[in-house]
Amino acid sequence: MDTDFSLLPVLSIVIPLGAAGAILGFRRHVAMRDAISVVAAVAQFAVVISLAPTVLSGSTAGITLFTVLPGIDFAFRADPLAMVFATIASLLWISAAVYSIGYMRSLDEHAQTRFFICFSISLSAAAGGAFAANLFTLVIFYEVLSLITYPLVYHHEDDEAWFGSRRYMVYLMGASKTFLLAALAMTYQFAGTLDFKPGGLFNDTGLSSGLLIAIYLCYLAGFAKAAIMPFHAWLPAAMVAPTPVSALLHAVAVVTMGVFCVLRVIFDVMGLRLMHELGLGTATAYLVSFTIIMASIYALTRDDLKARLAYSTVSQLSYIILGAALLSPSGIVGGVAHIPAHALSKITLFFCAGSIYCAARLRKISDMAGIGWRLPWTMAAFFVGSLGMIGIPPSGGFISKWYLVLGTVEAQDIVFLIVLLASAVLNAAYFLPVSYTAFFVKANPDRTMPVAVEEIREIPLVTVPLVATAIFSVIMGLYPDYFLALARGVVP
């Protein structure tokens, strides 16, 4: 595959960093500070999407900035998998930037400048991880993303925030400093390089099966952002953060970085042939299938809306890895396509949860009876986002799950087909009751509400972005060609 020289991947990283500096400079000018985030988000998306023609034509674009050691470069490259992650992250940053302004202002949150600075740097780290040309560069931005999102999780600075942020860091940094560091050292020692290579790095190394399996398991545990059970507890704990941060964690950057890293290991470190020969594909598929079902069951038991969405994310992330682990063409396409499908629907759902809290100060689903008639746009968008999670057309989730089902047929394994169908039923069981409660359950007239019913109304700067992301999720279902073309480009 040809690689064209391009500074655009680096520019996509620099733009949010520049925005963070500008936000600090205009911290006393609130309107200007907030506008910078939106302008930077649009600029980053424009840079990312300008790389699409090159990648869709079968080439890659990138640059090597410097060499650290032989076989270890600080380098960037835009390829199909990178473009899937970078496109959806930069697109959703636009909506998240507008939404954050409305959310933070309506609640009069403290430390708003710190919030927007950390948010911008997070998107810089996400772009750096997306366009990383090797494990060395990828892990650097993976760690930066963990560190810069810590202040966001700890934003409220109370006991609950301290507990949640501490667990967040223990899981993510603990896993990377033990398992991930060991995996990197063994990879460099035995393969002589950390560069991504289609087909894998270990084909001619003569390593024993046991050692190769150990290396793979270290990667799987080290990239804890993928939230595979039992390395998932950090994610529900991080729900103490403001809702825009939850959206960042669950849709735009953090968890997507986790599954992206696992896909890189499967495709470009281990390679599909080695995954098949060692039985790692099947083993991984069973592991994430357990996560899919168990996380869905946990979601069913949660009355707190953000907690239910958090466990839904744990489940949905494993769809992406399941698609890759099937090692079949349609499965890979479905797994990769589920990255944008999940991101669009999940950010919509979290935006809706934040809108409900901003307008009515409600968190529990059981308290939301009749709220749909006061917040019709919010709850209509929530229903659309729910369709994407279940996999009902015309949502983007239907497209990705359709290819996942085809992938199980190609792999000739009915167990994973049953998992996908059972999970769809569970998704319906814990998502649809939220919409039913909001529109069809009558509110108790004697209940005490945090906000008077007549004062509950949509907040424009919060509502517009969630409606936009709901529309985008439907557009992906109707016109999936861009992401499907990139997903097909990932298939060897």
KARA-V169909 format. One line per field, one symbol per residue. phi: phi as a letter, one per 20 degrees, with the letter a starting at -180 (. if undefined). psi: psi as a letter, one per 40 degrees, with the letter a starting at -180 (. if undefined). burial: # if it has 9 or more other C-alpha atoms within 8 Angstrom, else .. A space follows every 50 residues. Layout:
phi = ???
psi = ???
burial = ???
//
This chain:
phi = .fdefbefgfffefgffffffffffdfedgffgffgffffffffffffff eggfffeodccrbdeadebgncdebcbecgffffffffffffffffffff ffffffelfelffggfffffffffffffffegebfgfffgfgfgffffeg fffegfldfffffffffgffffffffedfffffffffffeembdffcgno ddfdemffffffffffffffffefffmffeedfffffffffgggfgfffe cecfffgffgffffffeddenfffgffemffffffffffffgfffffgfg eeeffffffffffgffffgffggfffmdgfffffffffffffffffffff gfgfffffeclddeffeegmffeecfffffffffffgfffndfeffffff fffffgffffflcfgfffffffffffgffdefgfffffdddffffefedf cggfefbfdgfefgfffffffgffgffecegffffffffffg
psi = hihihheddddddddddddddddddfdegdddddddddddddddddddde edddddeeiihaihdihdihehigiihhiddddddddddddddddddddd ddddddefiifdddddddddddddddddddeheidddddddddddddded dddedefaddddddddddddddddddecdddddddddddddeieihhhei eedfefiiddddddddddddddgeeefhhefedddddeeeiiddddddde ddcddddddddddddddeddiddddddeeddddddddddddddddddddd ehdhdddddddddddddeddddddedfidddddddddedddddddddddd dddddddddefhdhdeeeheddedgdddddddddddddddfhifiddddd ddddddddddefhddddddddddddddddedddddddddehhiheeihid hhdeehiihdedddddddddddddddddgeddddddddedh.
burial = ..#....##########.######.##.....##.###.######.##.. ##.###.#######..#...############################## ####........#.#########################.######.### #####.....#####.##################.###.##.####.### ##.........##.##.###########..#################### ######################.###.#.###.######.########## .################################################# ###############..#####.##.#################.###### #########.#....##.##.###########.######.#......... #....#.##.##########.#######.#..########..
//
